[in-house]
Amino acid sequence: MTPGLMSLLLSTAIASVPVPAELPPDFRGKGYLGVQFTQQEAGVEITSIMPKTAAFRSGLRKGDILKRINGTQLTGAVEVVPLISGRRPGSVLFLEVQRGELTLKMRIQIGDRPPEADVINELPDDDD
């Protein structure tokens, strides 16, 4: 895995660390967007979108760069998790997203963490 690569789900703060099969029950009832992302020089880049999630329904895309969440400018990927999981499902987030040359302002109603999100596939090493 390349240095600096961080893959996080928005309701957990884990970077390339195996996730237990059962997550603590306190992850339920916290806001969930449904994206994986990594820190890039340009900002926090979305690397994948989970199907049937708020991110999927909102039109977020792989490659979008998250710039702001609820007016808070993002300076690192570690800031994203508490800004989303600290909200209740059904809450509305206001995102500022860079997509190529466009800056998009999005209003997204976040959901609850689905049970299938409890299992995160480990990313393959670049050497594989």
C-alpha positions as CSV (number, residue, x, y, z in Angstrom):
1,M,0.0,0.0,0.0
2,T,1.4,3.4,-0.9
3,P,2.3,5.7,2.0
4,G,-0.4,8.2,2.8
5,L,-3.2,6.1,1.4
6,M,-6.1,6.2,3.8
7,S,-9.4,4.5,3.2
8,L,-12.1,5.3,5.6
9,L,-15.8,4.7,5.7
10,L,-17.6,7.7,7.0
11,S,-19.0,6.1,10.0
12,T,-15.7,4.6,11.2
13,A,-12.2,6.1,11.6
14,I,-10.0,3.2,10.4
15,A,-7.1,3.5,8.0
16,S,-6.0,0.1,6.6
17,V,-6.8,-1.7,9.9
18,P,-8.8,-4.9,9.9
19,V,-12.3,-4.3,11.1
20,P,-13.9,-6.8,13.5
21,A,-16.9,-8.7,12.2
22,E,-19.1,-7.1,14.8
23,L,-18.9,-3.3,15.4
24,P,-19.9,-1.9,18.7
25,P,-23.6,-1.0,18.9
26,D,-22.8,2.7,19.3
27,F,-22.2,2.9,15.5
28,R,-25.9,2.4,15.0
29,G,-27.9,5.5,14.9
30,K,-25.0,7.7,13.7
31,G,-25.0,9.5,10.3
32,Y,-23.8,7.5,7.3
33,L,-23.1,8.9,3.9
34,G,-21.8,5.8,2.2
35,V,-18.4,6.7,0.6
36,Q,-14.8,5.7,1.0
37,F,-12.2,8.3,0.5
38,T,-8.5,9.1,0.7
39,Q,-6.5,12.2,1.4
40,Q,-5.0,13.7,-1.8
41,E,-3.0,16.9,-2.4
42,A,-6.2,18.5,-3.8
43,G,-8.2,17.5,-0.8
44,V,-10.4,14.6,0.4
45,E,-11.1,12.5,-2.7
46,I,-14.0,10.1,-2.9
47,T,-12.7,6.7,-4.0
48,S,-15.9,4.7,-4.0
49,I,-19.7,5.1,-3.5
50,M,-21.7,2.3,-1.7
51,P,-24.9,1.4,-3.5
52,K,-28.3,2.3,-1.9
53,T,-26.8,5.0,0.3
54,A,-27.3,8.8,0.6
55,A,-24.1,9.3,-1.4
56,F,-25.4,7.1,-4.2
57,R,-28.8,8.8,-4.3
58,S,-27.3,12.3,-4.2
59,G,-25.2,11.9,-7.3
60,L,-21.8,12.1,-5.6
61,R,-19.2,10.5,-7.9
62,K,-15.9,8.7,-7.6
63,G,-13.2,11.3,-8.0
64,D,-15.2,14.2,-6.4
65,I,-13.2,16.2,-3.9
66,L,-14.9,17.1,-0.7
67,K,-14.1,20.7,0.2
68,R,-16.6,21.6,2.9
69,I,-19.2,19.9,5.1
70,N,-21.8,22.2,6.7
71,G,-19.5,25.2,6.1
72,T,-16.4,23.6,7.7
73,Q,-13.5,23.6,5.3
74,L,-11.8,20.3,5.2
75,T,-8.0,20.2,5.7
76,G,-7.7,16.5,6.1
77,A,-9.5,13.2,5.7
78,V,-9.7,12.6,9.5
79,E,-12.1,15.5,9.8
80,V,-14.8,13.9,7.7
81,V,-15.8,11.1,10.0
82,P,-16.9,13.1,13.0
83,L,-18.6,15.7,10.8
84,I,-20.9,13.0,9.4
85,S,-21.1,10.3,12.1
86,G,-21.7,13.0,14.7
87,R,-25.1,13.7,13.1
88,R,-28.3,11.6,13.3
89,P,-29.7,9.7,10.4
90,G,-32.2,11.9,8.6
91,S,-30.0,15.0,9.2
92,V,-29.2,17.2,6.3
93,L,-25.6,17.9,5.3
94,F,-24.5,20.7,3.1
95,L,-21.4,19.7,1.0
96,E,-19.2,21.7,-1.2
97,V,-17.7,19.4,-3.8
98,Q,-15.1,20.0,-6.5
99,R,-15.8,18.0,-9.7
100,G,-13.2,18.9,-12.3
101,E,-13.5,22.6,-12.8
102,L,-16.9,22.8,-11.2
103,T,-17.7,23.6,-7.6
104,L,-21.0,22.0,-6.6
105,K,-23.1,22.7,-3.5
106,M,-25.1,19.7,-2.5
107,R,-27.8,19.2,0.1
108,I,-27.8,15.5,1.2
109,Q,-30.0,13.8,3.8
110,I,-27.8,11.2,5.4
111,G,-28.9,7.7,6.4
112,D,-28.1,5.1,9.1
113,R,-25.2,2.7,8.8
114,P,-26.5,-0.4,7.1
115,P,-25.6,-3.9,8.5
116,E,-23.7,-4.8,5.3
117,A,-21.3,-1.9,5.9
118,D,-20.0,-3.7,9.0
119,V,-17.7,-5.8,6.8
120,I,-15.0,-3.8,5.0
121,N,-12.9,-5.5,2.4
122,E,-9.2,-4.9,3.0
123,L,-7.6,-3.0,0.1
124,P,-5.0,-4.9,-1.8
125,D,-1.4,-3.8,-1.6
126,D,0.0,-2.0,-4.7
127,D,2.5,-4.9,-5.0
128,D,-0.3,-7.4,-5.7
